[in-house]
Amino acid sequence: MVDDSIVNGRYSYIRESKWPVEAIDLHHVVVRRSRAKRFFMRLSVVAVLANSLYLVLIKNELVTFIFWSLMLSGLVVKLMLWKPVEKESVIIIPALGVQLETHYLSGKILRRFLPIGKILRPALLECVTPVTCYWSLSLVLRDEDELMLVFKELHPPVKMLVPVWKALCAIIDDKERPDTEDG
């Protein structure tokens, strides 16, 4: 059952609650794929191949062909090394912990589980580099020197990170609050 969703130009955020008591809280950030982008990518590869064949067969310019083949080889290597991510998910199980999942287009799924006792606090941080600026959601972990990034591959906007941050804060606050039931 989809409880909430936010759509952006690059990403879609979906929040789901599972089971009758809604004990499991799922947060998905899905990469929106553009068919036009794929079409223009393939069209540009065909144009580069056609241009290099034209230069070799018609004009006999071997130096230009070598230049174009090096550029095309670099493009192929970049595409092979690039890890296309389909979606990243945060599964919150209040009694047990948090599971972080990364789904790749190849079908590979990378899962990391963090017990609730190991998580000290979620942190919403602004990352600034010389080239770009983006927000990230991290977890401060007990007995760890570094922060654990919740979304390792994707950089969703802050409006998609805030609901996940609030849900993580809610389970941490519930963990720290002692049970005061009389019985």
C-alpha positions as CSV (number, residue, x, y, z in Angstrom):
1,M,0.0,0.0,0.0
2,V,1.5,3.3,-1.1
3,D,1.2,5.9,1.6
4,D,3.1,8.8,0.1
5,S,5.0,9.7,-3.1
6,I,7.0,12.6,-4.4
7,V,8.1,12.9,-8.0
8,N,11.0,14.9,-9.3
9,G,12.6,15.2,-12.7
10,R,15.2,12.5,-11.9
11,Y,13.8,10.6,-9.0
12,S,10.5,9.2,-7.6
13,Y,10.1,8.8,-3.8
14,I,7.6,6.1,-2.6
15,R,6.7,5.4,1.0
16,E,4.9,2.1,1.8
17,S,3.7,0.4,5.0
18,K,3.6,-3.3,5.1
19,W,1.6,-5.8,7.2
20,P,-1.7,-5.2,9.0
21,V,-0.1,-3.3,12.0
22,E,2.1,-1.3,9.6
23,A,5.2,-2.4,11.5
24,I,7.5,-2.3,8.5
25,D,8.1,1.1,6.9
26,L,9.5,1.1,3.4
27,H,11.0,4.1,1.7
28,H,12.1,3.8,-2.0
29,V,13.9,6.3,-4.2
30,V,13.6,5.2,-7.8
31,V,15.5,6.6,-10.7
32,R,13.2,7.8,-13.5
33,R,14.5,6.5,-16.8
34,S,13.9,8.6,-19.9
35,R,13.3,6.9,-23.2
36,A,14.3,10.0,-25.1
37,K,17.7,10.1,-23.3
38,R,18.3,6.4,-24.3
39,F,17.2,7.2,-27.9
40,F,19.6,10.2,-28.3
41,M,22.4,8.2,-26.7
42,R,22.1,5.4,-29.3
43,L,21.6,8.0,-32.1
44,S,24.9,9.7,-31.1
45,V,26.8,6.4,-31.0
46,V,25.5,5.7,-34.5
47,A,26.5,9.2,-35.7
48,V,30.0,8.8,-34.3
49,L,30.4,5.4,-36.0
50,A,29.0,6.7,-39.3
51,N,31.4,9.7,-39.2
52,S,34.4,7.6,-38.5
53,L,33.6,5.1,-41.3
54,Y,33.0,8.1,-43.7
55,L,36.5,9.5,-42.8
56,V,38.2,6.2,-43.3
57,L,36.5,4.9,-46.4
58,I,35.9,8.1,-48.4
59,K,38.6,10.5,-47.3
60,N,41.3,8.1,-46.1
61,E,42.0,10.1,-43.0
62,L,43.6,7.6,-40.7
63,V,44.6,10.1,-38.0
64,T,41.0,11.3,-37.5
65,F,39.8,7.7,-37.5
66,I,42.2,6.9,-34.6
67,F,41.0,10.0,-32.7
68,W,37.3,9.0,-33.1
69,S,38.0,5.4,-32.2
70,L,39.8,6.5,-29.0
71,M,36.8,8.7,-28.1
72,L,34.4,5.8,-28.8
73,S,36.5,3.4,-26.8
74,G,36.5,5.8,-23.8
75,L,32.8,6.1,-24.0
76,V,32.4,2.3,-24.1
77,V,34.7,1.9,-21.0
78,K,32.8,4.6,-19.2
79,L,29.5,2.8,-19.9
80,M,31.0,-0.5,-18.8
81,L,32.4,0.8,-15.5
82,W,29.3,2.9,-14.7
83,K,27.0,1.1,-12.2
84,P,23.4,2.0,-13.2
85,V,21.2,2.0,-10.2
86,E,17.5,1.3,-10.5
87,K,16.4,2.2,-6.9
88,E,17.6,2.5,-3.4
89,S,15.4,1.5,-0.5
90,V,15.3,1.9,3.3
91,I,13.4,-0.7,5.2
92,I,12.7,0.3,8.8
93,I,11.7,-2.5,11.2
94,P,11.3,-0.8,14.6
95,A,12.0,-3.9,16.7
96,L,15.0,-5.1,14.8
97,G,16.8,-2.4,12.8
98,V,17.2,-0.8,9.4
99,Q,17.9,-2.6,6.1
100,L,19.5,-0.6,3.3
101,E,19.1,-2.0,-0.3
102,T,20.5,-0.9,-3.6
103,H,18.9,-2.4,-6.7
104,Y,21.1,-2.3,-9.9
105,L,19.7,-2.5,-13.5
106,S,21.7,-5.8,-13.9
107,G,19.5,-7.4,-11.3
108,K,22.1,-7.3,-8.5
109,I,20.8,-6.3,-5.1
110,L,23.2,-5.1,-2.4
111,R,21.7,-5.4,1.1
112,R,23.1,-4.0,4.4
113,F,21.4,-4.5,7.7
114,L,22.0,-2.3,10.8
115,P,20.7,-3.4,14.2
116,I,18.7,-0.8,16.0
117,G,21.1,-0.8,18.9
118,K,24.0,0.2,16.6
119,I,22.3,3.3,15.3
120,L,22.9,6.4,17.4
121,R,21.3,9.1,15.3
122,P,20.4,9.9,11.6
123,A,21.9,13.0,10.2
124,L,20.8,15.1,7.3
125,L,24.0,16.7,5.8
126,E,24.8,19.1,3.0
127,C,27.7,17.9,0.9
128,V,29.7,20.6,-0.9
129,T,32.4,19.7,-3.5
130,P,34.2,22.1,-5.9
131,V,31.8,20.9,-8.7
132,T,28.4,20.3,-7.0
133,C,26.3,20.6,-3.9
134,Y,23.8,18.0,-2.7
135,W,22.1,16.7,0.4
136,S,22.8,13.3,1.9
137,L,21.3,11.2,4.7
138,S,23.8,9.5,7.0
139,L,23.6,7.3,10.1
140,V,25.9,7.9,13.1
141,L,26.8,4.4,14.3
142,R,28.1,3.1,17.6
143,D,31.8,2.2,17.6
144,E,32.3,3.4,14.1
145,D,34.6,6.2,13.0
146,E,32.8,7.1,9.8
147,L,29.1,7.9,9.0
148,M,27.1,5.3,7.0
149,L,25.4,6.8,3.9
150,V,21.8,5.7,3.6
151,F,21.7,6.4,-0.2
152,K,25.2,5.5,-1.4
153,E,24.7,5.8,-5.2
154,L,21.9,8.3,-5.6
155,H,21.7,11.9,-4.5
156,P,17.9,12.6,-4.1
157,P,16.8,16.1,-3.3
158,V,16.2,17.1,0.3
159,K,12.4,17.0,0.0
160,M,12.7,13.2,-0.5
161,L,15.3,12.8,2.3
162,V,13.2,14.5,5.0
163,P,10.5,11.8,5.3
164,V,13.1,9.1,5.6
165,W,15.0,11.1,8.2
166,K,11.8,11.7,10.2
167,A,11.0,8.0,10.2
168,L,14.5,7.1,11.3
169,C,14.4,9.7,14.1
170,A,11.1,8.3,15.2
171,I,12.4,4.8,15.7
172,I,15.6,6.1,17.4
173,D,13.5,8.2,19.8
174,D,11.2,5.2,20.5
175,K,14.3,3.1,21.3
176,E,15.7,5.6,23.7
177,R,12.4,6.2,25.5
178,P,11.9,3.6,28.4
179,D,8.6,1.7,28.6
180,T,6.5,3.3,31.3
181,E,3.6,0.9,31.2
182,D,2.1,-0.1,34.6
183,G,1.4,-3.7,34.8
